[in-house]
Amino acid sequence: MEWNEWFEYKNGELYWKKSNTRGPIKAGSIAGSRTNTGYLKVSLKGKSYRVHRIIYELHKGTIPNNSYIDHIDRNKMNNNIENLRLANFQENVFNREANNNSRLGIKGVSWVPKRNKYHTQIMINGKQNFIGYFDSIKAASEAYEKAAKRLHGEFYYGLIRQTGIKET
């Protein structure tokens, strides 16, 4: 798709270059509506596109197959080109927050009642790797963060800083 024909990028926002005579789109208006997954999308010629992918392609060219565009700061609404980077599936997962089904809300940490301890593990190449058992959520989180920093490289994101974990 020739994005430059339809869109203009300014300060992290995508703007329509053309008006739609049969719809609400006006040239110069901000393009995109928020999806239920938190991303912005646009519809063009009967197809939906994620805004961050369009912005990336406007600046860097076609996204290779099986590639993802990762929001460095995890904010799905921050589509500044400086906040977008190419990633493979695993790298994109490295930069995600804890899953919604996480009881503690802390990536890589779970409570093990039988041991009365926190269990920490990290996923590498599709396999869970045991880090250890810990007496406090803070110690478990710090162990995960240390491993993530070492194993995830540039896709590591400071978990403790973001979750505000405090000693319990």
TORKOL-4160 file (C-alpha; in steps of 0.2 Angstrom, whole numbers, padded with zeros to 4 digits, m for minus):
168
<pt num="1" X="0000" Y="0000" Z="0000"/>
<pt num="2" X="0006" Y="0017" Z="m0004"/>
<pt num="3" X="0004" Y="0025" Z="0013"/>
<pt num="4" X="0010" Y="0042" Z="0008"/>
<pt num="5" X="m0004" Y="0044" Z="m0004"/>
<pt num="6" X="m0017" Y="0043" Z="0011"/>
<pt num="7" X="m0008" Y="0049" Z="0027"/>
<pt num="8" X="0004" Y="0061" Z="0034"/>
<pt num="9" X="0014" Y="0058" Z="0050"/>
<pt num="10" X="0016" Y="0072" Z="0063"/>
<pt num="11" X="0022" Y="0071" Z="0081"/>
<pt num="12" X="0016" Y="0053" Z="0084"/>
<pt num="13" X="m0001" Y="0055" Z="0075"/>
<pt num="14" X="m0007" Y="0050" Z="0058"/>
<pt num="15" X="m0017" Y="0062" Z="0048"/>
<pt num="16" X="m0028" Y="0059" Z="0033"/>
<pt num="17" X="m0022" Y="0068" Z="0017"/>
<pt num="18" X="m0039" Y="0065" Z="0008"/>
<pt num="19" X="m0057" Y="0067" Z="0012"/>
<pt num="20" X="m0070" Y="0054" Z="0010"/>
<pt num="21" X="m0085" Y="0060" Z="0001"/>
<pt num="22" X="m0096" Y="0046" Z="0007"/>
<pt num="23" X="m0090" Y="0046" Z="0025"/>
<pt num="24" X="m0084" Y="0056" Z="0040"/>
<pt num="25" X="m0066" Y="0057" Z="0035"/>
<pt num="26" X="m0060" Y="0074" Z="0032"/>
<pt num="27" X="m0042" Y="0079" Z="0025"/>
<pt num="28" X="m0032" Y="0085" Z="0040"/>
<pt num="29" X="m0041" Y="0075" Z="0053"/>
<pt num="30" X="m0032" Y="0063" Z="0064"/>
<pt num="31" X="m0033" Y="0045" Z="0058"/>
<pt num="32" X="m0038" Y="0030" Z="0068"/>
<pt num="33" X="m0050" Y="0024" Z="0081"/>
<pt num="34" X="m0046" Y="0014" Z="0096"/>
<pt num="35" X="m0049" Y="m0005" Z="0096"/>
<pt num="36" X="m0054" Y="m0016" Z="0111"/>
<pt num="37" X="m0036" Y="m0022" Z="0112"/>
<pt num="38" X="m0030" Y="m0004" Z="0114"/>
<pt num="39" X="m0022" Y="m0001" Z="0097"/>
<pt num="40" X="m0027" Y="0013" Z="0085"/>
<pt num="41" X="m0033" Y="0006" Z="0068"/>
<pt num="42" X="m0039" Y="0014" Z="0052"/>
<pt num="43" X="m0050" Y="0007" Z="0038"/>
<pt num="44" X="m0045" Y="0010" Z="0020"/>
<pt num="45" X="m0053" Y="0002" Z="0005"/>
<pt num="46" X="m0063" Y="m0011" Z="0015"/>
<pt num="47" X="m0048" Y="m0017" Z="0025"/>
<pt num="48" X="m0042" Y="m0012" Z="0043"/>
<pt num="49" X="m0024" Y="m0008" Z="0047"/>
<pt num="50" X="m0015" Y="m0004" Z="0064"/>
<pt num="51" X="m0009" Y="0014" Z="0064"/>
<pt num="52" X="0008" Y="0010" Z="0072"/>
<pt num="53" X="0012" Y="m0002" Z="0057"/>
<pt num="54" X="0008" Y="0012" Z="0045"/>
<pt num="55" X="0019" Y="0024" Z="0054"/>
<pt num="56" X="0033" Y="0012" Z="0054"/>
<pt num="57" X="0031" Y="0008" Z="0036"/>
<pt num="58" X="0030" Y="0027" Z="0032"/>
<pt num="59" X="0047" Y="0029" Z="0040"/>
<pt num="60" X="0056" Y="0013" Z="0038"/>
<pt num="61" X="0048" Y="0003" Z="0023"/>
<pt num="62" X="0039" Y="m0013" Z="0022"/>
<pt num="63" X="0038" Y="m0024" Z="0038"/>
<pt num="64" X="0046" Y="m0041" Z="0034"/>
<pt num="65" X="0034" Y="m0056" Z="0036"/>
<pt num="66" X="0033" Y="m0064" Z="0053"/>
<pt num="67" X="0038" Y="m0047" Z="0061"/>
<pt num="68" X="0030" Y="m0037" Z="0074"/>
<pt num="69" X="0031" Y="m0018" Z="0078"/>
<pt num="70" X="0035" Y="m0016" Z="0096"/>
<pt num="71" X="0030" Y="m0001" Z="0107"/>
<pt num="72" X="0046" Y="0002" Z="0117"/>
<pt num="73" X="0037" Y="0010" Z="0132"/>
<pt num="74" X="0023" Y="m0003" Z="0131"/>
<pt num="75" X="0010" Y="0011" Z="0128"/>
<pt num="76" X="0000" Y="0006" Z="0113"/>
<pt num="77" X="m0006" Y="0024" Z="0110"/>
<pt num="78" X="0012" Y="0031" Z="0109"/>
<pt num="79" X="0015" Y="0029" Z="0090"/>
<pt num="80" X="0030" Y="0041" Z="0090"/>
<pt num="81" X="0042" Y="0033" Z="0077"/>
<pt num="82" X="0055" Y="0034" Z="0091"/>
<pt num="83" X="0045" Y="0022" Z="0101"/>
<pt num="84" X="0042" Y="0009" Z="0088"/>
<pt num="85" X="0054" Y="m0005" Z="0083"/>
<pt num="86" X="0055" Y="m0020" Z="0073"/>
<pt num="87" X="0054" Y="m0036" Z="0083"/>
<pt num="88" X="0051" Y="m0055" Z="0081"/>
<pt num="89" X="0037" Y="m0064" Z="0091"/>
<pt num="90" X="0048" Y="m0068" Z="0106"/>
<pt num="91" X="0056" Y="m0051" Z="0107"/>
<pt num="92" X="0038" Y="m0043" Z="0107"/>
<pt num="93" X="0033" Y="m0055" Z="0121"/>
<pt num="94" X="0048" Y="m0050" Z="0131"/>
<pt num="95" X="0042" Y="m0032" Z="0131"/>
<pt num="96" X="0024" Y="m0037" Z="0137"/>
<pt num="97" X="0017" Y="m0034" Z="0154"/>
<pt num="98" X="0011" Y="m0049" Z="0165"/>
<pt num="99" X="m0004" Y="m0058" Z="0157"/>
<pt num="100" X="m0021" Y="m0053" Z="0163"/>
<pt num="101" X="m0024" Y="m0070" Z="0171"/>
<pt num="102" X="m0009" Y="m0067" Z="0182"/>
<pt num="103" X="m0015" Y="m0067" Z="0200"/>
<pt num="104" X="m0001" Y="m0056" Z="0206"/>
<pt num="105" X="0000" Y="m0045" Z="0191"/>
<pt num="106" X="0019" Y="m0047" Z="0190"/>
<pt num="107" X="0027" Y="m0055" Z="0175"/>
<pt num="108" X="0036" Y="m0072" Z="0179"/>
<pt num="109" X="0031" Y="m0072" Z="0198"/>
<pt num="110" X="0018" Y="m0084" Z="0206"/>
<pt num="111" X="0014" Y="m0089" Z="0223"/>
<pt num="112" X="0016" Y="m0107" Z="0228"/>
<pt num="113" X="0005" Y="m0111" Z="0243"/>
<pt num="114" X="0013" Y="m0128" Z="0246"/>
<pt num="115" X="0030" Y="m0121" Z="0249"/>
<pt num="116" X="0024" Y="m0104" Z="0256"/>
<pt num="117" X="0035" Y="m0095" Z="0244"/>
<pt num="118" X="0035" Y="m0085" Z="0228"/>
<pt num="119" X="0041" Y="m0095" Z="0212"/>
<pt num="120" X="0050" Y="m0086" Z="0198"/>
<pt num="121" X="0052" Y="m0092" Z="0180"/>
<pt num="122" X="0056" Y="m0085" Z="0163"/>
<pt num="123" X="0052" Y="m0090" Z="0146"/>
<pt num="124" X="0066" Y="m0092" Z="0133"/>
<pt num="125" X="0064" Y="m0100" Z="0116"/>
<pt num="126" X="0046" Y="m0106" Z="0121"/>
<pt num="127" X="0052" Y="m0115" Z="0136"/>
<pt num="128" X="0050" Y="m0110" Z="0155"/>
<pt num="129" X="0066" Y="m0109" Z="0164"/>
<pt num="130" X="0065" Y="m0110" Z="0183"/>
<pt num="131" X="0074" Y="m0096" Z="0192"/>
<pt num="132" X="0070" Y="m0100" Z="0210"/>
<pt num="133" X="0059" Y="m0099" Z="0226"/>
<pt num="134" X="0059" Y="m0083" Z="0236"/>
<pt num="135" X="0052" Y="m0078" Z="0253"/>
<pt num="136" X="0046" Y="m0061" Z="0247"/>
<pt num="137" X="0037" Y="m0054" Z="0231"/>
<pt num="138" X="0051" Y="m0041" Z="0230"/>
<pt num="139" X="0065" Y="m0054" Z="0230"/>
<pt num="140" X="0056" Y="m0064" Z="0217"/>
<pt num="141" X="0053" Y="m0049" Z="0206"/>
<pt num="142" X="0071" Y="m0043" Z="0207"/>
<pt num="143" X="0077" Y="m0061" Z="0202"/>
<pt num="144" X="0066" Y="m0061" Z="0187"/>
<pt num="145" X="0071" Y="m0043" Z="0183"/>
<pt num="146" X="0090" Y="m0048" Z="0184"/>
<pt num="147" X="0087" Y="m0063" Z="0172"/>
<pt num="148" X="0076" Y="m0053" Z="0160"/>
<pt num="149" X="0089" Y="m0039" Z="0159"/>
<pt num="150" X="0103" Y="m0052" Z="0155"/>
<pt num="151" X="0092" Y="m0063" Z="0143"/>
<pt num="152" X="0081" Y="m0050" Z="0134"/>
<pt num="153" X="0094" Y="m0037" Z="0130"/>
<pt num="154" X="0086" Y="m0022" Z="0122"/>
<pt num="155" X="0069" Y="m0029" Z="0124"/>
<pt num="156" X="0071" Y="m0029" Z="0143"/>
<pt num="157" X="0059" Y="m0017" Z="0152"/>
<pt num="158" X="0061" Y="m0013" Z="0170"/>
<pt num="159" X="0048" Y="m0022" Z="0178"/>
<pt num="160" X="0050" Y="m0017" Z="0196"/>
<pt num="161" X="0050" Y="0001" Z="0191"/>
<pt num="162" X="0034" Y="m0001" Z="0181"/>
<pt num="163" X="0024" Y="m0011" Z="0194"/>
<pt num="164" X="0029" Y="m0002" Z="0209"/>
<pt num="165" X="0032" Y="m0018" Z="0219"/>
<pt num="166" X="0035" Y="m0015" Z="0237"/>
<pt num="167" X="0041" Y="m0027" Z="0251"/>
<pt num="168" X="0026" Y="m0037" Z="0259"/>
